[in-house]
Amino acid sequence: MMAEKYWDLSSFDLFSQLAPEDVQYLEINSKMRKFKRGEPIYLPSQAADGVLLIAKGRVKICHLTPDGKQSILNFIDSGEIFGELSLLGAAKREEFAEASEATSLVLIPKPVMLTLIGKYPHISLGITKLIGQRRLRIERRLRNLLFRSNRERVIHLLLEMAEKYGQPTDQGLELGIKLSHQEMASIIGSTRETVTVMLGHLQSEGKIKIARRKITIFDIEKLREEVNPPVPQVASMPVSAAYNETAARLI
């Protein structure tokens, strides 16, 4: 009965090595809840009482700027966990989470996770790796916000989404995530109108195609080259020739 309620938690990567009795312990002590698209999952300052596993759907993690605008920090997909900072001692949530589509979540209480971490070191390693990856992604995006033009920000976002959600097709690389122009603007710190203009330019240049909120990138290498131009190659002098030239100057 419990396996039907929670599907099979051992099928998720983080818990794939658990013994059957520990899978049962995890399922008995966890709770499942469903959220509609746009429904908040938790808000800032709420108690950080555990981690959440997405059984189905997608969640966006957001932060409110001082002027009340929404900034999207990350998207969490099926099979992934979030709210992991509660395991590091955070007593309250610092951001808010919202279902970006119909989503089913499993809430795993903090004491349960800590018990499993004590028995299975690979879980701790997996969570540490996850935290590191998400931090690097946010730091990279922050650098782009500080030093890039609006066009370059949009291109960097397309490249980031392609890295995680890119699906090869006959036409090119289709992004397997539907983002509104407002959501894209909230990720890169711009406005909806600016994102619309930049995407329109890229489409008119034949670099991307937009249809029904789905974006296809025709040549991802061209986009990479635009924001990361190749470093010019400087002709190097052979070591022996350089040595001889230096010696001649010293004589």
KASUL-V809282 format. One record per residue. N is the residue number from 0. OMEGA is omega in whole degrees, -180 to 180 (NA if undefined). NEAR is the number of other ideal C-beta (glycine too) atoms within 8 Angstrom. Layout:
# KASUL-V809282
N,OMEGA,NEAR ; N,OMEGA,NEAR
This chain:
# KASUL-V809282
0,-179,4 ; 1,179,8 ; 2,178,8 ; 3,-178,6 ; 4,-176,7 ; 5,-170,12 ; 6,179,7 ; 7,-176,7 ; 8,179,14 ; 9,179,9 ; 10,177,6 ; 11,-172,9 ; 12,-174,6 ; 13,-175,9 ; 14,-174,12 ; 15,-178,8 ; 16,-180,5 ; 17,173,12 ; 18,-178,5 ; 19,-178,7 ; 20,179,6 ; 21,173,11 ; 22,178,13 ; 23,177,9 ; 24,180,10 ; 25,-177,14 ; 26,-179,12 ; 27,-174,7 ; 28,179,8 ; 29,180,13 ; 30,178,5 ; 31,176,11 ; 32,178,7 ; 33,-179,8 ; 34,175,11 ; 35,177,7 ; 36,179,8 ; 37,-179,6 ; 38,179,8 ; 39,179,7 ; 40,169,12 ; 41,-176,8 ; 42,177,7 ; 43,178,9 ; 44,173,5 ; 45,-178,8 ; 46,176,6 ; 47,-171,12 ; 48,179,6 ; 49,178,12 ; 50,-179,13 ; 51,179,14 ; 52,179,13 ; 53,177,17 ; 54,180,11 ; 55,176,7 ; 56,-178,14 ; 57,-178,13 ; 58,173,16 ; 59,179,12 ; 60,-172,13 ; 61,177,13 ; 62,177,10 ; 63,178,9 ; 64,-180,8 ; 65,180,3 ; 66,174,4 ; 67,179,5 ; 68,-179,7 ; 69,175,8 ; 70,-179,11 ; 71,-178,11 ; 72,-173,8 ; 73,169,10 ; 74,180,10 ; 75,-172,12 ; 76,-179,7 ; 77,-180,8 ; 78,-179,7 ; 79,177,9 ; 80,172,13 ; 81,-173,12 ; 82,-174,12 ; 83,-180,11 ; 84,176,9 ; 85,180,11 ; 86,-179,11 ; 87,175,6 ; 88,179,4 ; 89,-178,9 ; 90,-178,5 ; 91,176,9 ; 92,178,14 ; 93,-179,7 ; 94,173,9 ; 95,-178,13 ; 96,-177,15 ; 97,177,11 ; 98,180,14 ; 99,170,11 ; 100,178,7 ; 101,-169,10 ; 102,173,15 ; 103,-177,12 ; 104,171,15 ; 105,177,12 ; 106,180,11 ; 107,-178,13 ; 108,-178,10 ; 109,180,11 ; 110,179,6 ; 111,179,13 ; 112,-179,13 ; 113,177,9 ; 114,-180,9 ; 115,178,13 ; 116,179,12 ; 117,-179,6 ; 118,-174,6 ; 119,-179,11 ; 120,-178,6 ; 121,177,7 ; 122,177,12 ; 123,179,9 ; 124,180,8 ; 125,179,10 ; 126,177,13 ; 127,178,8 ; 128,180,8 ; 129,180,11 ; 130,179,10 ; 131,180,8 ; 132,-179,8 ; 133,178,9 ; 134,179,8 ; 135,-180,8 ; 136,-180,10 ; 137,179,10 ; 138,178,8 ; 139,179,9 ; 140,179,12 ; 141,177,8 ; 142,179,8 ; 143,179,12 ; 144,-175,10 ; 145,-168,6 ; 146,-176,5 ; 147,174,10 ; 148,179,5 ; 149,179,11 ; 150,-179,8 ; 151,177,11 ; 152,180,14 ; 153,-180,15 ; 154,178,12 ; 155,178,13 ; 156,178,11 ; 157,179,14 ; 158,179,12 ; 159,179,11 ; 160,179,13 ; 161,180,12 ; 162,-176,7 ; 163,-172,7 ; 164,-176,9 ; 165,179,13 ; 166,-179,8 ; 167,175,6 ; 168,179,8 ; 169,-177,2 ; 170,-176,7 ; 171,-178,11 ; 172,-179,11 ; 173,179,13 ; 174,-177,15 ; 175,177,6 ; 176,179,9 ; 177,179,6 ; 178,173,11 ; 179,178,7 ; 180,177,10 ; 181,178,8 ; 182,178,10 ; 183,178,13 ; 184,-180,13 ; 185,179,11 ; 186,-172,11 ; 187,177,15 ; 188,-180,7 ; 189,178,10 ; 190,180,6 ; 191,-178,8 ; 192,-180,6 ; 193,179,10 ; 194,180,16 ; 195,-180,9 ; 196,-178,8 ; 197,178,11 ; 198,178,13 ; 199,178,8 ; 200,-179,9 ; 201,179,12 ; 202,-180,11 ; 203,177,6 ; 204,178,6 ; 205,-179,5 ; 206,-180,10 ; 207,173,11 ; 208,180,9 ; 209,179,9 ; 210,178,5 ; 211,179,4 ; 212,175,7 ; 213,-179,9 ; 214,175,13 ; 215,177,14 ; 216,-176,15 ; 217,-179,9 ; 218,-174,8 ; 219,180,11 ; 220,178,6 ; 221,177,8 ; 222,179,13 ; 223,-178,9 ; 224,-178,9 ; 225,-178,9 ; 226,177,10 ; 227,-177,6 ; 228,180,5 ; 229,179,5 ; 230,-180,4 ; 231,179,4 ; 232,179,4 ; 233,-180,4 ; 234,-179,4 ; 235,179,4 ; 236,177,7 ; 237,-176,6 ; 238,-178,6 ; 239,-180,6 ; 240,179,8 ; 241,179,9 ; 242,-179,8 ; 243,-179,8 ; 244,179,9 ; 245,-180,8 ; 246,-180,8 ; 247,-179,7 ; 248,-177,6 ; 249,-178,5 ; 250,NA,4
